[in-house]
Amino acid sequence: MNTKQLDSDYIAHTYARFPVEIVSGKGAVVTDADGKQYLDFGSGIAVNTFGTADRDWTNAVISQLSLFQHTSNLYYSKPCAELAKMLCERTNMKKVFFCNSGAEANECAIKLARAYGEKKGREYYNIIALKNSFHGRTLATLAATGQDVFHEKFTPLPEGFVFAEANNIESLQQTAEDNKCCAIMLETIQGEGGINVLTNEFVKAVRDVAEKHDLLIIVDEVQTGNGRTGKLYSYMHYGFTPDVFTTAKGLGGGLPIGACVMGEKAENLFAPGDNGSTFGGNPVVCAGAVNILSRLTDEMISEVAEKGENLKKQLESIAGVTEVSGRGLMLGLLCEKDSSQIIAEAREKGLLLLKAKNKIRMLPPLTVTKEQIDAAVQIISECITT
Ligand SMILES: *Cc1c(COP(=O)(O)O)cnc(C)c1O
């Protein structure tokens, strides 16, 4: 039986898949079961940082795999410790908790926020999140997600989340005044919410409000992190360091990982037993992530910024384009023509694109070449203007 039929028969119907079965690839190119090649401007949703089947990363993973594949967190293992050191040194943070996904990393951050609030008084449990945010699919991270469509069917959700409007300073200040809060949690570019970039003024206000009300600042870098936006972590565009940030997607380069990274205010909030994970910090996954992080040099990341600027400029010059948003190689494109239609036509022409709300979303591997960017722009341009 073919894969599509098996999938439809036995996989829970939680995804509306694109009609493509990927069987192999190299870099920013993937090949489907019919042998058709595509330029991959989705990277498995910002996961395949160095593209598909990157040799250096594959070697790092295989070499750890052939030593030992798992130990549990009851024993020490070097890849995990080494990765934590690299993460902290690159960000001036203090401690890392490893888990397996973005949602889990955010769960950890939410627990830290609650523990921080506990010190102020039991009633300080509210976390300010932003409308239109996305923080994951577990019940608590769904509750933190400021989009009602994700909540229907699943109530009651854990309480303790209050919402301010993104880029609306007054709304933020008012939300902090009206509720007893412990933290504020945000994406600097709302990914699933439609590639909306927070303004400098708003992020400055977040810092002021956090100081006034003694709130932990938690930045969700699950999608924006690991070089994607042209900085190692996207908060770095704003010239400040959060108290906690979470990351996942691109950190593992293709294997499942989540990390909750804690600064001074958060590093001692947990005691042994307060959080845990069977797979978290898995040596194979961490060896892959060490490879990714060590190759995300300042030079490599500034190339990401340049490539992103180039892609943005080219997209802006296409007739029929209404808006290009985002930073680095995390871009959103709004056209007069319907996004889903453009995405379907681009796929026919050999380009894989993603959607975010009503926009086309682009998240190519960070190693995408200038020629591949030009080829993608050519296809998008053809799809928009025909
Ligand atoms: C994808 C995403 C998540 C959820 O990550 P999973 O690994 O799917 O659990 C959380 N926050 C943001 C900003 C994301 O883009």
The ligand as a Tripos MOL2 file, in Angstrom:
@<TRIPOS>MOLECULE
LIG
   15    15     1     0     0
SMALL
NO_CHARGES

@<TRIPOS>ATOM
      1 C1          6.7800   25.5770   17.1280 C.3       1 LIG1
      2 C2          6.6610   26.4960   18.2680 C.ar      1 LIG1
      3 C3          6.3960   26.0190   19.5570 C.ar      1 LIG1
      4 C4          6.0770   24.5680   19.8270 C.3       1 LIG1
      5 O1          7.1710   23.7500   19.5830 O.3       1 LIG1
      6 P1          6.9750   22.1470   19.5080 P.3       1 LIG1
      7 O2          8.3610   21.6370   19.3520 O.co2     1 LIG1
      8 O3          6.0970   21.8880   18.3310 O.co2     1 LIG1
      9 O4          6.3480   21.7440   20.7760 O.co2     1 LIG1
     10 C5          6.3920   26.9270   20.5950 C.ar      1 LIG1
     11 N1          6.6360   28.2450   20.3910 N.ar      1 LIG1
     12 C6          6.9000   28.7250   19.1660 C.ar      1 LIG1
     13 C7          7.1890   30.1780   19.0010 C.3       1 LIG1
     14 C8          6.9080   27.8750   18.0610 C.ar      1 LIG1
     15 O5          7.1390   28.3730   16.8420 O.3       1 LIG1
@<TRIPOS>BOND
     1     1     2 1
     2     2     3 ar
     3     2    14 ar
     4     3     4 1
     5     3    10 ar
     6     4     5 1
     7     5     6 1
     8     6     7 2
     9     6     8 1
    10     6     9 1
    11    10    11 ar
    12    11    12 ar
    13    12    13 1
    14    12    14 ar
    15    14    15 1
@<TRIPOS>SUBSTRUCTURE
     1 LIG1         1 GROUP 0 **** ****
